[in-house]
Amino acid sequence: MQSRYERVVLKLSGEALAGTTGWGVDPPSLGHLADEVLAVRDLGIQVAVVVGGGNYFRGRMAEGWGIGRAEADNIGMLGTVMNALMLRGALTARSDADVRVMTAVPIQSVAEPFIRLRAISHLSKGSVVILGGGIGQPYVTTDYPSVQRALEVEASALLVAKRGVDGVYDSDPNSNARAVRYQRLAYDDAIRLGIEVMDVSAFVLAKEHGLTTHIFDVAADGAMRRICEGEDVGTLVMP
């Protein structure tokens, strides 16, 4: 089957790796995500993954711990590197794929530094590239870095896997049984409506550069592959 995309970036939250436990890494959830990534790669699509670190630490937890936001974000960035290494381990245990971890925060003993052209080279050769450390700067979530990295590696689309929601709704589906899911949504409308499924800054950057984004439920079996095969799973956000 002809794939609709040649190269994609998948954005995974830390909570997706934690599963129902809410903290750390849940082995079945990790295995599920690894299988989903490999299913996309099996289509011949080049895959990069941006991982979050919220299953270990979030910047907004800073006040409760009595530490500064910048320091808290630095801790969170290290959490993303831990998740990247866990995902690499799961992928290499399940396949013979070449898996590279690249980080914005230099940690040479366990990962390569993120260099845009090197990342593109790895992808072009069929390697799965896992991107940790955000963009190496505090005060941003992994939403914005996921868009930035997708643009940097010249991806055809960004796939945003959310936990507990299967797309973008006109109201909170957890509190409104009549909430309607958008099948397609323009960035202008997402920004105007104050959609909070991703940071506004991420929506603005994606809009400015015409990046196609799919938002879907991370727990849905085969969702990533079905999206790449042409099915509009979840919500498609476009310029």
Order of alpha helices (4+ residues) and beta strands (2+ residues): beta-alpha-alpha-beta-alpha-alpha-beta-beta-alpha-beta-alpha-beta-beta-beta-beta-alpha-alpha-beta-alpha-beta
